[in-house]
Amino acid sequence: MISLKILKILTLILLITFGLNSCSGGDARKISEDPRVRVQKNLAEGKGIQFNSKNLGSGNFEFASSNELWRASLDTIDFMPLASVNYGGGIIVTDWYSTDQNSNESIKISIRFLTNEIRSDSLDIKIFEKKCMTELNCVISEKTDSIIPELKSKILKTAAIYKEETKSKKK
């Protein structure tokens, strides 16, 4: 019984707080009395919501499945477990991967997308290697050998193929 009263009071306080925070606090002398003018001004400043608009346009939404470079990257490293994938942030990070369960070496790949265009400078790939003598004694270093250009080349070739397939489907 007491918890229900406390919940009601907290809800009321929360609603009042949100209501007061939404007040603009602007100078009433500088705001037009005409509601249509105020609505247009608020919409132009991004302060309002417009319902039943006759001027509905389609947005330009670009999903990960329509980005050839993104798809090619995921397809190229599909054998590795993924730790973090963020299309909006433009990064793919794999988890540590080893071909053998008993091996003391594993790798981790990080792919950053610098642009959506299929170019050699559109990807920043880093490969990290972990070598462990015991489970608590591991050394992590960044690999700079020939696997990075090979991986980048494979991703770019696959992305180019996906782009051609998309063009042929549109025709």
C-alpha positions as semicolon CSV with decimal commas, in nm:
position;residue;x (nm);y (nm);z (nm)
1;M;0,000;0,000;0,000
2;I;0,276;0,243;0,091
3;S;0,481;0,149;-0,214
4;L;0,185;0,224;-0,442
5;K;0,152;0,574;-0,293
6;I;0,525;0,633;-0,330
7;L;0,509;0,516;-0,691
8;K;0,223;0,757;-0,765
9;I;0,409;1,047;-0,604
10;L;0,731;0,968;-0,793
11;T;0,540;0,945;-1,121
12;L;0,376;1,282;-1,057
13;I;0,710;1,442;-0,972
14;L;0,864;1,291;-1,286
15;L;0,583;1,422;-1,507
16;I;0,606;1,770;-1,356
17;T;0,983;1,771;-1,404
18;F;0,955;1,676;-1,770
19;G;0,676;1,928;-1,821
20;L;0,882;2,211;-1,676
21;N;1,192;2,112;-1,873
22;S;1,002;2,138;-2,200
23;C;0,917;2,504;-2,139
24;S;1,123;2,719;-2,373
25;G;1,158;3,022;-2,150
26;G;1,178;3,252;-2,456
27;D;1,088;3,620;-2,457
28;A;0,710;3,642;-2,514
29;R;0,747;3,989;-2,670
30;K;0,957;3,848;-2,955
31;I;0,721;3,560;-3,036
32;S;0,435;3,615;-3,277
33;E;0,078;3,578;-3,152
34;D;-0,021;3,396;-3,469
35;P;-0,004;3,021;-3,394
36;R;0,077;2,934;-3,760
37;V;0,386;3,157;-3,749
38;R;0,498;3,001;-3,418
39;V;0,447;2,650;-3,555
40;Q;0,650;2,725;-3,870
41;K;0,927;2,884;-3,661
42;N;0,940;2,583;-3,427
43;L;0,946;2,338;-3,718
44;A;1,225;2,532;-3,886
45;E;1,427;2,518;-3,563
46;G;1,354;2,147;-3,519
47;K;1,147;2,197;-3,205
48;G;0,822;2,039;-3,313
49;I;0,648;1,739;-3,462
50;Q;0,437;1,769;-3,773
51;F;0,145;1,530;-3,824
52;N;-0,063;1,480;-4,139
53;S;0,183;1,669;-4,353
54;K;0,099;1,688;-4,721
55;N;0,466;1,738;-4,807
56;L;0,587;1,390;-4,723
57;G;0,912;1,306;-4,894
58;S;1,118;0,995;-4,880
59;G;1,435;1,008;-4,678
60;N;1,771;0,893;-4,799
61;F;1,827;0,584;-4,588
62;E;2,140;0,383;-4,645
63;F;2,138;0,045;-4,478
64;A;2,436;-0,181;-4,423
65;S;2,297;-0,435;-4,670
66;S;2,308;-0,174;-4,948
67;N;2,670;-0,076;-4,880
68;E;2,891;-0,301;-5,091
69;L;3,210;-0,225;-4,896
70;W;3,042;-0,314;-4,567
71;R;2,896;-0,638;-4,702
72;A;3,226;-0,739;-4,861
73;S;3,411;-0,682;-4,534
74;L;3,168;-0,895;-4,336
75;D;3,176;-1,168;-4,600
76;T;3,556;-1,171;-4,607
77;I;3,593;-1,217;-4,232
78;D;3,278;-1,429;-4,183
79;F;3,480;-1,717;-4,034
80;M;3,580;-1,502;-3,735
81;P;3,354;-1,427;-3,437
82;L;3,253;-1,062;-3,419
83;A;3,306;-0,864;-3,099
84;S;3,165;-0,527;-3,210
85;V;2,992;-0,414;-3,528
86;N;2,875;-0,055;-3,564
87;Y;2,753;0,052;-3,907
88;G;2,683;0,408;-3,793
89;G;3,031;0,441;-3,647
90;G;3,186;0,258;-3,942
91;I;3,381;-0,008;-3,757
92;I;3,401;-0,386;-3,738
93;V;3,602;-0,553;-3,463
94;T;3,640;-0,928;-3,442
95;D;3,698;-1,131;-3,132
96;W;4,025;-1,316;-3,078
97;Y;4,045;-1,604;-3,326
98;S;4,267;-1,906;-3,340
99;T;4,254;-2,196;-3,585
100;D;4,347;-2,444;-3,315
101;Q;4,193;-2,459;-2,968
102;N;4,526;-2,560;-2,813
103;S;4,725;-2,292;-2,993
104;N;4,886;-2,014;-2,795
105;E;4,849;-1,766;-3,084
106;S;4,536;-1,581;-3,190
107;I;4,452;-1,276;-3,401
108;K;4,198;-0,993;-3,386
109;I;4,099;-0,774;-3,682
110;S;3,973;-0,417;-3,672
111;I;3,827;-0,260;-3,990
112;R;3,744;0,111;-3,994
113;F;3,553;0,259;-4,286
114;L;3,683;0,601;-4,387
115;T;3,444;0,639;-4,682
116;N;3,170;0,438;-4,855
117;E;3,347;0,458;-5,189
118;I;3,529;0,151;-5,313
119;R;3,887;0,281;-5,307
120;S;4,212;0,157;-5,162
121;D;4,217;0,436;-4,902
122;S;3,860;0,376;-4,786
123;L;3,958;0,112;-4,528
124;D;4,185;0,124;-4,226
125;I;4,264;-0,235;-4,129
126;K;4,458;-0,332;-3,820
127;I;4,547;-0,684;-3,719
128;F;4,653;-0,767;-3,366
129;E;4,833;-1,083;-3,263
130;K;4,822;-1,236;-2,916
131;K;5,088;-1,484;-2,808
132;C;5,045;-1,652;-2,473
133;M;5,302;-1,860;-2,285
134;T;5,048;-1,926;-2,011
135;E;4,691;-1,806;-1,976
136;L;4,798;-1,506;-1,770
137;N;5,119;-1,430;-1,959
138;C;5,012;-1,290;-2,299
139;V;5,180;-1,042;-2,531
140;I;4,964;-0,844;-2,776
141;S;5,122;-0,672;-3,074
142;E;5,007;-0,516;-3,400
143;K;5,090;-0,715;-3,711
144;T;5,228;-0,523;-4,007
145;D;5,303;-0,806;-4,249
146;S;5,156;-0,886;-4,590
147;I;4,819;-1,010;-4,463
148;I;4,676;-0,656;-4,440
149;P;4,718;-0,572;-4,813
150;E;4,582;-0,917;-4,903
151;L;4,279;-0,867;-4,682
152;K;4,218;-0,516;-4,818
153;S;4,251;-0,640;-5,175
154;K;4,004;-0,923;-5,114
155;I;3,750;-0,685;-4,957
156;L;3,781;-0,430;-5,241
157;K;3,750;-0,698;-5,513
158;T;3,442;-0,845;-5,346
159;A;3,289;-0,498;-5,303
160;A;3,347;-0,422;-5,672
161;I;3,169;-0,745;-5,766
162;Y;2,875;-0,656;-5,538
163;K;2,856;-0,309;-5,694
164;E;2,842;-0,454;-6,046
165;E;2,569;-0,696;-5,937
166;T;2,369;-0,407;-5,793
167;K;2,405;-0,207;-6,115
168;S;2,293;-0,501;-6,328
169;K;1,990;-0,562;-6,105
170;K;1,880;-0,198;-6,141
171;K;1,882;-0,228;-6,520
